[in-house]
Amino acid sequence: MSQEVSGRWTAPILLALEASGGRFTPLQNQLSIAPARLSDNLKQMAEAGLIQHLSPYERRHPLLPEYLLTEKGKLYREIAQMIRSAEVDIGHGVLSAKAWNIPVLLALHMGYDRFQNIRNALQHATPRILSTRLDELNAEDLIRKQISEQPRPSFLYGLAARTVKPVDRMAVDLFSLV
């Protein structure tokens, strides 16, 4: 679930759609996003079943594009709110803007501490993207990376002290939805 709300614009669109009345131009203005980028994101979200593009007969004005959150979209909006709350508590900006950041943090929270274990937990993450995200999160002091000598030399990963409570709270909130 959290992987599906990753991406630069997915969570902001989910959080702002209803406030903009579901209309394209107010949403674009509210998010300060290029029209083509917004259009692409809305198409992807419609294909994923998060939003519904209303037909001209369903809109308040037949010539103005309008969108509604589906039931799945409303659930994912709640997820986006939980992720946003954790991001604010961590105080490091919008972590969900990069794919796999939030799933990596959740995997570490769940006790997966070795690269291969994290990779197995996040089945669709490629080794390259996983390695990149782990290195980035470590460089930003959001996770810790240690060398373990047992049973053979390898790296162990864990949450940094400042991320433990926000990620724990986010995980509890996310798991309460499932």
Backbone bond lengths (Angstrom), bond angles and torsions (degrees), N, CA, C in turn:
res aa  C-N    CA-C-N  psi(-1)  N-CA   C-N-CA  omega(-1)  CA-C   N-CA-C  phi
1 M - - - 1.455 - - 1.527 112.35 -
2 S 1.345 115.83 -48.84 1.457 117.26 -175.99 1.524 111.78 -65.52
3 Q 1.339 117.39 -27.59 1.462 119.99 176.94 1.528 109.81 -65.06
4 E 1.319 117.52 -35.21 1.457 120.39 -177.74 1.526 113.13 -70.82
5 V 1.326 117.68 -21.35 1.457 119.15 176.13 1.521 111.74 -99.31
6 S 1.328 116.05 6.41 1.451 119.71 172.62 1.515 109.10 -76.58
7 G 1.288 115.25 158.70 1.454 120.96 -178.88 1.512 108.68 120.60
8 R 1.281 116.55 151.73 1.462 122.39 -173.51 1.520 113.12 -57.58
9 W 1.330 118.44 -38.69 1.468 119.70 -170.36 1.519 115.32 -114.60
10 T 1.322 119.94 -11.87 1.465 120.89 -174.47 1.531 111.84 -60.70
11 A 1.312 117.76 -55.37 1.466 120.54 -179.13 1.528 111.95 -62.52
12 P 1.341 119.66 -46.23 1.467 118.32 178.26 1.535 113.05 -59.26
13 I 1.328 117.32 -37.95 1.471 119.70 178.48 1.524 109.89 -66.82
14 L 1.328 117.14 -44.93 1.468 120.10 178.72 1.526 111.16 -58.68
15 L 1.331 116.01 -40.46 1.464 119.98 -176.72 1.525 113.04 -76.82
16 A 1.336 118.00 -24.71 1.468 120.87 -174.85 1.526 114.59 -104.81
17 L 1.317 117.92 -9.41 1.461 120.29 -171.77 1.524 113.30 -59.46
18 E 1.304 117.24 -49.22 1.468 119.25 -177.68 1.520 112.15 -69.97
19 A 1.317 117.29 -35.26 1.470 120.10 179.17 1.526 111.23 -64.44
20 S 1.330 116.11 -27.67 1.467 119.93 179.31 1.519 111.42 -88.02
21 G 1.309 117.42 4.41 1.450 121.14 -178.17 1.520 112.47 73.60
22 G 1.323 116.27 12.58 1.449 120.69 -179.79 1.515 113.90 75.83
23 R 1.315 116.33 7.08 1.466 120.80 -177.28 1.518 110.88 -91.54
24 F 1.326 114.66 145.34 1.458 122.29 -174.44 1.527 112.39 -62.65
25 T 1.324 118.00 -55.74 1.465 120.98 -173.51 1.530 112.71 -64.23
26 P 1.346 119.36 -46.81 1.476 117.34 176.00 1.529 112.86 -60.87
27 L 1.337 116.35 -35.95 1.466 119.81 177.66 1.524 110.17 -65.47
28 Q 1.318 116.29 -43.94 1.473 121.31 178.02 1.525 110.29 -59.91
29 N 1.317 116.97 -45.70 1.467 120.79 -179.88 1.528 111.74 -65.47
30 Q 1.320 116.59 -41.47 1.458 121.18 -178.63 1.533 111.14 -63.73
31 L 1.330 116.87 -38.74 1.467 120.96 -176.54 1.529 113.55 -92.78
32 S 1.325 117.22 -10.73 1.471 122.17 -174.98 1.530 110.44 52.45
33 I 1.305 115.17 57.03 1.456 123.13 -177.03 1.526 108.84 -119.43
34 A 1.305 116.85 147.16 1.466 121.19 178.03 1.531 109.33 -66.02
35 P 1.334 118.10 142.34 1.471 120.83 -178.06 1.538 113.16 -56.35
36 A 1.323 117.67 -42.43 1.468 119.97 -179.06 1.526 111.14 -64.83
37 R 1.323 116.24 -40.37 1.470 120.12 179.10 1.521 110.75 -66.17
38 L 1.331 116.85 -42.69 1.459 120.30 177.97 1.525 109.98 -62.62
39 S 1.313 116.40 -44.97 1.462 120.60 179.89 1.527 110.91 -59.35
40 D 1.325 117.34 -45.32 1.469 121.12 178.81 1.527 111.32 -61.37
41 N 1.329 116.32 -44.14 1.460 120.02 179.99 1.522 111.42 -65.32
42 L 1.319 117.16 -41.10 1.463 120.41 178.97 1.528 110.56 -63.89
43 K 1.326 117.91 -39.58 1.468 121.17 177.41 1.522 110.62 -62.72
44 Q 1.329 117.06 -45.07 1.465 121.08 179.09 1.530 110.95 -62.81
45 M 1.314 116.06 -40.87 1.456 119.90 -179.65 1.525 111.33 -69.29
46 A 1.324 117.27 -34.50 1.469 120.82 176.20 1.531 109.62 -67.17
47 E 1.331 117.06 -41.78 1.469 120.83 177.87 1.523 111.49 -63.90
48 A 1.323 117.22 -32.74 1.461 122.05 178.75 1.526 112.07 -80.00
49 G 1.328 116.89 -6.03 1.460 120.70 179.07 1.510 114.83 81.44
50 L 1.337 117.49 17.46 1.466 121.04 -179.51 1.520 112.28 -85.97
51 I 1.319 116.15 -32.08 1.466 120.54 179.59 1.519 109.14 -133.65
52 Q 1.321 114.52 162.81 1.453 121.48 177.73 1.518 107.77 -122.32
53 H 1.326 115.89 128.65 1.464 121.21 175.38 1.522 106.52 -84.80
54 L 1.320 116.48 116.86 1.456 120.35 -176.27 1.525 110.96 -73.91
55 S 1.310 115.15 144.29 1.462 120.33 176.80 1.527 108.69 -74.36
56 P 1.324 118.05 162.76 1.475 120.38 179.26 1.528 113.29 -55.29
57 Y 1.329 117.35 -29.71 1.469 121.02 -179.14 1.524 112.66 -77.21
58 E 1.331 117.16 -20.86 1.461 121.44 -179.03 1.526 112.79 -92.89
59 R 1.311 117.58 -15.65 1.460 122.01 -175.45 1.525 111.39 -79.09
60 R 1.321 114.56 159.35 1.463 120.03 173.72 1.516 110.78 -70.01
61 H 1.335 116.19 -32.28 1.466 121.33 175.07 1.524 106.28 -132.51
62 P 1.332 117.74 120.95 1.470 120.04 -172.07 1.530 115.67 -61.76
63 L 1.320 119.04 -20.20 1.456 120.76 -177.93 1.525 114.00 -95.00
64 L 1.324 117.14 -10.45 1.459 120.84 -177.01 1.527 110.70 -102.56
65 P 1.343 118.16 122.42 1.470 120.73 179.25 1.527 110.99 -58.73
66 E 1.303 115.05 139.36 1.461 120.05 -178.48 1.524 109.13 -143.24
67 Y 1.329 115.52 144.79 1.454 121.71 -175.18 1.521 109.96 -132.38
68 L 1.331 115.57 150.86 1.461 122.79 175.49 1.520 109.24 -128.33
69 L 1.327 115.95 146.93 1.462 119.82 172.53 1.521 108.71 -73.17
70 T 1.327 117.13 136.23 1.457 121.30 172.51 1.531 107.87 -81.13
71 E 1.313 117.41 177.98 1.467 119.88 176.16 1.527 110.03 -60.91
72 K 1.330 116.09 -41.57 1.462 120.47 176.27 1.529 109.74 -62.54
73 G 1.321 117.10 -40.06 1.461 121.79 178.64 1.517 112.05 -63.42
74 K 1.333 116.89 -37.84 1.475 120.42 178.07 1.521 110.94 -65.99
75 L 1.339 116.31 -39.45 1.461 120.19 176.15 1.525 109.86 -63.96
76 Y 1.325 116.58 -44.19 1.462 120.43 -179.88 1.524 111.83 -69.05
77 R 1.320 117.96 -27.35 1.469 120.13 173.82 1.522 109.60 -64.84
78 E 1.340 116.88 -40.68 1.467 120.24 176.43 1.531 110.38 -61.55
79 I 1.328 115.99 -41.48 1.464 120.54 177.76 1.524 109.72 -62.24
80 A 1.336 115.91 -44.27 1.475 120.27 179.24 1.527 110.51 -61.04
81 Q 1.340 117.58 -37.63 1.463 120.66 177.95 1.527 110.90 -65.47
82 M 1.331 117.10 -39.54 1.471 120.94 178.87 1.517 110.67 -66.65
83 I 1.321 116.22 -42.09 1.464 120.48 178.38 1.519 110.34 -65.08
84 R 1.329 116.55 -43.46 1.469 120.64 179.14 1.523 110.66 -61.35
85 S 1.323 117.49 -40.69 1.463 121.47 178.36 1.532 110.77 -61.74
86 A 1.340 116.92 -42.91 1.470 120.52 178.15 1.525 110.29 -65.07
87 E 1.326 117.05 -39.76 1.466 120.37 178.80 1.525 111.18 -61.95
88 V 1.319 116.45 -40.44 1.470 120.53 177.99 1.521 109.87 -64.62
89 D 1.340 117.11 -43.73 1.469 120.87 179.56 1.523 112.06 -64.24
90 I 1.329 117.24 -37.71 1.463 120.80 178.38 1.528 109.72 -70.07
91 G 1.334 116.09 -35.69 1.460 120.74 176.37 1.512 114.58 74.23
92 H 1.324 116.46 32.40 1.465 119.55 -179.27 1.525 112.43 -121.92
93 G 1.293 117.91 23.66 1.463 120.67 179.42 1.515 112.59 87.19
94 V 1.312 115.28 -160.98 1.458 122.06 -174.47 1.529 109.76 -89.59
95 L 1.314 115.99 91.55 1.463 121.19 -179.60 1.524 111.58 -68.07
96 S 1.322 117.23 -31.53 1.463 120.60 -177.66 1.521 112.45 -71.89
97 A 1.332 117.67 -6.01 1.465 120.17 178.79 1.522 111.41 -67.26
98 K 1.320 116.93 -22.50 1.466 120.46 177.79 1.527 108.31 -108.50
99 A 1.313 114.54 128.94 1.459 119.97 179.27 1.525 110.48 -58.17
100 W 1.304 115.70 140.57 1.460 126.97 175.21 1.521 114.74 81.57
101 N 1.333 121.10 -8.30 1.465 119.94 177.61 1.525 111.49 -60.57
102 I 1.314 117.08 -52.72 1.474 120.73 -176.86 1.527 110.88 -66.02
103 P 1.339 119.88 -45.98 1.471 118.16 176.83 1.535 113.42 -59.62
104 V 1.327 117.73 -36.09 1.472 120.19 177.37 1.523 109.71 -63.87
105 L 1.319 117.28 -45.85 1.475 120.06 179.18 1.524 110.77 -61.41
106 L 1.326 117.23 -39.84 1.468 120.21 178.94 1.531 111.35 -68.20
107 A 1.326 117.46 -37.92 1.469 120.43 177.45 1.535 110.32 -63.13
108 L 1.319 116.47 -42.22 1.464 119.88 177.34 1.523 110.77 -64.44
109 H 1.322 116.82 -39.23 1.460 121.25 176.84 1.526 110.96 -60.10
110 M 1.324 116.50 -36.53 1.465 121.18 -177.20 1.527 112.47 -81.38
111 G 1.335 117.34 2.30 1.453 120.51 173.35 1.513 115.62 98.68
112 Y 1.309 118.32 1.82 1.464 119.89 175.08 1.522 107.00 -75.38
113 D 1.326 116.58 116.44 1.459 118.59 -171.78 1.530 114.45 -121.08
114 R 1.312 118.00 -6.74 1.465 121.57 177.78 1.527 109.24 -111.56
115 F 1.319 115.30 150.54 1.464 120.70 -176.24 1.525 111.65 -51.32
116 Q 1.315 117.53 -49.89 1.465 120.46 -176.40 1.520 111.27 -65.63
117 N 1.323 117.54 -36.66 1.470 120.49 177.64 1.531 110.97 -65.41
118 I 1.322 115.99 -42.54 1.467 120.25 178.09 1.525 109.04 -64.15
119 R 1.322 116.41 -43.03 1.464 120.65 179.61 1.528 111.28 -61.55
120 N 1.324 117.23 -41.62 1.462 120.66 177.78 1.525 111.53 -66.01
121 A 1.327 116.71 -37.14 1.466 120.19 178.63 1.530 111.37 -67.79
122 L 1.320 116.36 -36.57 1.466 122.39 179.62 1.525 107.71 -104.00
123 Q 1.280 117.15 72.07 1.461 124.09 -168.10 1.523 114.98 -51.68
124 H 1.297 119.36 -32.88 1.458 121.14 -174.92 1.522 113.78 -93.64
125 A 1.310 117.34 -2.94 1.471 120.38 178.82 1.523 109.13 -79.18
126 T 1.318 115.89 128.94 1.465 119.43 177.43 1.529 108.87 -75.30
127 P 1.326 117.54 155.40 1.468 119.50 178.34 1.531 112.28 -57.04
128 R 1.317 116.71 -37.34 1.466 119.67 -178.27 1.528 111.68 -66.01
129 I 1.337 117.00 -48.09 1.472 119.07 -178.34 1.527 110.04 -67.29
130 L 1.325 116.69 -37.57 1.465 119.50 178.98 1.521 110.68 -64.50
131 S 1.311 117.15 -44.89 1.461 121.32 177.71 1.524 110.98 -60.98
132 T 1.332 116.06 -42.84 1.465 120.75 178.94 1.517 111.02 -61.35
133 R 1.332 117.17 -47.81 1.467 120.03 -178.57 1.529 111.64 -65.40
134 L 1.309 117.52 -40.94 1.465 119.67 177.96 1.521 110.72 -62.28
135 D 1.320 117.47 -43.06 1.466 120.65 178.86 1.530 110.94 -64.88
136 E 1.336 117.55 -42.06 1.469 120.88 179.50 1.525 111.31 -65.18
137 L 1.313 116.70 -45.74 1.467 119.92 -179.61 1.529 111.03 -65.11
138 N 1.328 117.02 -35.71 1.460 120.99 176.37 1.523 110.44 -67.24
139 A 1.319 117.53 -44.57 1.467 121.22 -179.89 1.529 111.68 -62.48
140 E 1.329 116.56 -28.65 1.469 121.52 179.89 1.527 111.97 -91.12
141 D 1.340 117.10 8.74 1.470 124.00 179.44 1.519 113.38 58.45
142 L 1.328 117.14 32.73 1.459 121.07 176.50 1.523 110.95 -96.54
143 I 1.323 116.47 -22.44 1.460 121.61 172.61 1.524 107.38 -132.94
144 R 1.321 115.74 166.55 1.461 119.86 176.95 1.526 108.52 -116.72
145 K 1.307 115.18 147.33 1.465 122.31 -178.67 1.516 107.13 -127.77
146 Q 1.333 116.52 122.10 1.452 121.51 -177.90 1.528 109.47 -126.88
147 I 1.304 115.62 154.14 1.458 120.42 175.10 1.518 108.48 -91.44
148 S 1.312 115.42 131.96 1.463 122.05 175.93 1.522 108.45 -112.02
149 E 1.308 117.29 135.80 1.471 121.41 179.38 1.520 111.59 -91.83
150 Q 1.314 118.01 -14.80 1.460 122.09 -174.93 1.516 110.84 -106.00
151 P 1.283 125.81 138.73 1.458 125.50 -13.60 1.517 111.68 -74.28
152 R 1.312 117.71 -22.55 1.462 122.76 172.30 1.521 106.49 -140.23
153 P 1.323 117.76 160.29 1.470 118.83 -178.84 1.528 112.29 -57.32
154 S 1.317 115.12 127.52 1.466 121.76 177.65 1.522 108.09 -160.39
155 F 1.320 115.18 172.84 1.460 119.95 178.85 1.521 110.22 -96.51
156 L 1.326 114.98 142.55 1.458 122.50 171.34 1.516 107.12 -114.23
157 Y 1.315 116.42 137.28 1.461 122.17 -179.26 1.524 109.47 -115.47
158 G 1.316 115.70 150.29 1.453 121.49 175.80 1.513 109.52 -159.09
159 L 1.304 115.48 167.44 1.463 120.27 178.57 1.521 110.11 -74.08
160 A 1.314 117.13 140.78 1.464 121.65 173.67 1.525 108.23 -71.47
161 A 1.296 116.30 158.33 1.471 121.27 -175.74 1.529 112.43 -54.60
162 R 1.330 116.84 -40.33 1.471 119.26 -176.22 1.523 113.59 -72.55
163 T 1.332 117.94 -15.63 1.463 120.45 -179.01 1.525 113.10 -100.69
164 V 1.318 117.80 -11.71 1.467 120.62 -174.47 1.526 111.73 -59.87
165 K 1.325 118.73 -55.12 1.468 120.99 -176.19 1.532 112.75 -64.87
166 P 1.344 119.36 -47.85 1.471 118.04 179.21 1.532 113.07 -62.03
167 V 1.323 117.94 -39.78 1.467 120.26 -179.95 1.530 109.83 -70.58
168 D 1.320 117.22 -37.37 1.464 120.65 176.54 1.526 110.19 -60.87
169 R 1.327 117.06 -47.20 1.465 121.70 179.46 1.533 110.69 -62.27
170 M 1.340 116.23 -43.09 1.456 120.22 179.27 1.521 110.25 -63.13
171 A 1.321 117.68 -43.04 1.469 121.39 -178.95 1.528 110.70 -62.81
172 V 1.323 116.87 -44.30 1.459 120.54 178.48 1.528 109.97 -61.32
173 D 1.326 117.03 -45.30 1.461 120.73 178.99 1.522 111.88 -62.67
174 L 1.331 116.75 -44.39 1.470 120.70 -179.91 1.517 111.29 -65.07
175 F 1.320 117.41 -42.87 1.457 119.93 -178.69 1.536 111.18 -69.81
176 S 1.332 117.57 -24.04 1.472 119.24 176.85 1.526 111.90 -68.95
177 L 1.339 116.43 -21.85 1.461 120.45 179.04 1.527 112.71 -80.56
178 V 1.328 115.43 -22.84 1.470 119.47 -173.93 1.500 111.64 -82.06
